[in-house]
């Protein structure tokens, strides 16, 4: 498997604070990729039709998913706020449309990372999220894997795993959004507190 340059999870709060100061659709698309832990293509081709603001869920159709299976993404308060801040363009179904119409290109989103001078690519934020899950939370591995829409390698396990752990993933994504709003100094203090209690 290729390893994508990724931001250390401890740095996500500072990165998000800087990212939110940037204008433009590509910056918002990157913010969305981070908040939902989705793949770049899933975000770039996201349409308003796939989003249910009331139910707070984004349903990515099977044909856009790597595993070829529909994926429901729980939307946090921050994700909903981000959607509410976006303009809607007549004639474009896309949540993050390119300036000339159509969907944003991968390069446009990657350019945001380059301008922010971080050694990371959009896809790498999935690793940042995964590392955070493993190293900083007690959420079960399968909940994190389901949030990333990873295929279950074992056929036996796949046969038994019918549900999509949606409620557990809601809690996980809420915790992630909260952590994304935590600046590094605060994150270190929280970690130290946990260490003292342990």
C-alpha positions as CSV (number, residue, x, y, z in Angstrom):
1,X,0.0,0.0,0.0
2,X,1.3,3.5,-0.8
3,X,1.9,5.7,2.1
4,X,0.6,9.2,1.7
5,X,2.3,12.1,3.4
6,X,0.2,12.8,6.5
7,X,0.0,15.4,9.2
8,X,0.7,14.1,12.7
9,X,-2.6,13.9,14.6
10,X,-1.2,16.2,17.3
11,X,-1.0,19.0,14.8
12,X,-4.6,18.9,13.4
13,X,-6.0,21.6,15.7
14,X,-3.5,24.2,14.6
15,X,-3.9,23.2,11.0
16,X,-7.7,23.4,11.1
17,X,-7.5,26.9,12.7
18,X,-5.2,28.1,9.8
19,X,-7.3,26.3,7.2
20,X,-10.5,28.0,8.3
21,X,-8.9,31.4,7.8
22,X,-8.5,30.5,4.1
23,X,-11.1,31.4,1.5
24,X,-12.2,29.4,-1.5
25,X,-14.0,26.2,-2.3
26,X,-10.9,24.1,-2.3
27,X,-10.1,25.1,1.3
28,X,-13.7,24.2,2.3
29,X,-13.5,20.9,0.5
30,X,-10.3,20.0,2.4
31,X,-12.0,20.9,5.7
32,X,-14.8,18.6,4.7
33,X,-12.4,15.8,3.8
34,X,-10.8,16.1,7.3
35,X,-14.1,16.4,9.2
36,X,-15.7,13.3,7.5
37,X,-12.4,11.3,7.0
38,X,-13.5,10.7,3.4
39,X,-11.5,10.2,0.3
40,X,-10.8,13.2,-2.0
41,X,-13.0,11.8,-4.8
42,X,-15.9,11.2,-2.5
43,X,-15.8,14.9,-1.5
44,X,-15.1,16.4,-4.9
45,X,-18.1,14.7,-6.5
46,X,-20.4,15.1,-3.5
47,X,-23.8,16.5,-4.6
48,X,-26.4,18.4,-2.5
49,X,-28.8,15.6,-3.2
50,X,-26.7,13.1,-1.2
51,X,-26.9,15.3,1.9
52,X,-29.8,15.2,4.4
53,X,-29.4,18.2,6.7
54,X,-32.3,17.1,8.9
55,X,-31.0,13.6,9.5
56,X,-27.4,14.9,9.5
57,X,-26.2,12.3,7.1
58,X,-24.3,12.2,3.8
59,X,-25.0,9.1,1.8
60,X,-22.2,8.4,-0.7
61,X,-23.6,6.2,-3.5
62,X,-21.9,2.8,-4.1
63,X,-20.5,3.8,-7.5
64,X,-18.3,6.5,-5.9
65,X,-17.0,4.2,-3.1
66,X,-13.8,2.3,-3.5
67,X,-15.5,-0.8,-2.0
68,X,-18.5,-0.4,-4.3
69,X,-20.9,-0.2,-1.4
70,X,-23.1,2.7,-0.3
71,X,-21.5,4.6,2.7
72,X,-23.4,6.7,5.2
73,X,-21.4,9.4,6.9
74,X,-22.7,11.0,10.1
75,X,-22.4,14.8,10.0
76,X,-21.2,16.7,13.0
77,X,-22.2,20.2,14.1
78,X,-19.0,21.5,12.4
79,X,-19.8,19.7,9.1
80,X,-23.3,21.1,9.1
81,X,-22.0,24.6,9.8
82,X,-19.6,24.2,6.9
83,X,-22.4,23.2,4.6
84,X,-24.5,26.1,5.7
85,X,-21.7,28.5,4.9
86,X,-21.4,27.3,1.3
87,X,-23.0,29.1,-1.7
88,X,-25.1,27.0,-4.0
89,X,-24.6,27.6,-7.7
90,X,-27.5,27.3,-10.1
91,X,-27.0,24.5,-12.6
92,X,-24.3,22.8,-10.5
93,X,-25.2,19.7,-8.4
94,X,-21.9,19.8,-6.6
95,X,-21.3,20.8,-3.0
96,X,-17.7,21.9,-3.9
97,X,-17.9,23.0,-7.6
98,X,-14.9,24.2,-9.6
99,X,-14.8,27.8,-10.6
100,X,-15.6,26.9,-14.2
101,X,-18.4,24.5,-13.3
102,X,-17.9,20.7,-13.0
103,X,-16.2,19.1,-10.0
104,X,-13.0,20.3,-8.3
105,X,-9.8,18.6,-9.3
106,X,-7.6,16.7,-6.9
107,X,-4.8,19.1,-7.8
108,X,-6.8,22.1,-6.6
109,X,-7.3,20.6,-3.1
110,X,-3.6,19.4,-2.9
111,X,-2.6,23.0,-3.8
112,X,-4.2,24.1,-0.5
113,X,-1.8,21.8,1.4
114,X,1.2,23.1,-0.6
115,X,0.3,26.8,0.1
116,X,-0.1,26.0,3.7
117,X,3.4,24.5,3.6
118,X,2.5,21.2,5.2
119,X,4.0,17.9,4.3
120,X,0.6,16.3,3.7
121,X,-1.8,15.5,0.9
122,X,-5.6,15.4,1.2
123,X,-5.7,11.5,1.3
124,X,-3.1,11.6,4.1
125,X,-5.7,13.1,6.5
126,X,-7.3,9.7,6.6
127,X,-4.1,8.4,8.2
128,X,-4.1,11.4,10.6
129,X,-7.6,10.4,11.6
130,X,-6.8,6.7,11.9
131,X,-3.7,7.4,14.0
132,X,-5.7,9.7,16.3
133,X,-8.3,6.9,16.8
134,X,-5.6,4.4,17.7
135,X,-3.4,6.5,19.8
136,X,-5.7,9.0,21.5
137,X,-9.1,7.3,21.9
138,X,-10.7,4.1,23.2
139,X,-13.0,3.7,20.2
140,X,-12.9,0.1,18.9
141,X,-10.8,-0.5,15.8
142,X,-13.8,-1.7,13.7
143,X,-15.6,1.6,14.3
144,X,-12.6,3.5,13.0
145,X,-12.3,1.2,10.0
146,X,-16.0,1.5,9.3
147,X,-15.6,5.3,9.4
148,X,-12.9,5.1,6.8
149,X,-15.2,2.7,4.7
150,X,-12.4,0.1,4.6
151,X,-13.4,-3.3,3.3
152,X,-13.4,-6.1,5.8
153,X,-10.7,-8.5,4.7
154,X,-12.1,-11.6,6.3
155,X,-15.0,-13.1,4.4
156,X,-16.4,-14.7,7.6
157,X,-16.4,-11.4,9.5
158,X,-17.9,-9.6,6.5
159,X,-20.7,-12.1,6.5
160,X,-21.6,-11.3,10.1
161,X,-21.1,-7.5,9.8
162,X,-24.4,-6.4,8.4
163,X,-24.8,-3.1,10.2
164,X,-22.7,0.0,9.6
165,X,-22.2,1.0,13.3
166,X,-23.7,4.4,12.5
167,X,-24.5,5.5,16.1
168,X,-21.0,4.5,17.3
169,X,-19.5,6.3,14.3
170,X,-21.5,9.4,15.2
171,X,-19.9,9.5,18.6
172,X,-16.5,8.9,17.0
173,X,-16.9,11.7,14.4
174,X,-18.1,14.1,17.2
175,X,-15.0,13.4,19.2
176,X,-12.9,13.9,16.1
177,X,-14.5,17.2,15.3
178,X,-14.0,18.3,18.9
179,X,-10.3,17.3,18.7
180,X,-9.9,19.2,15.4
181,X,-11.0,22.3,17.4
182,X,-8.3,21.7,20.0
183,X,-5.0,23.6,19.7
184,X,-1.8,21.7,20.2
185,X,-1.0,23.2,23.6
186,X,-4.5,22.2,24.9
187,X,-4.1,18.8,23.4
188,X,-0.9,18.2,25.3
189,X,-2.5,19.3,28.6
190,X,-5.4,17.0,28.1
191,X,-3.0,14.1,27.3
192,X,-1.0,14.9,30.5
193,X,-4.2,14.9,32.6
194,X,-5.1,11.5,31.3
195,X,-1.5,10.3,32.0
196,X,-1.8,11.5,35.6
197,X,-5.1,9.8,36.1
198,X,-3.9,6.5,34.6
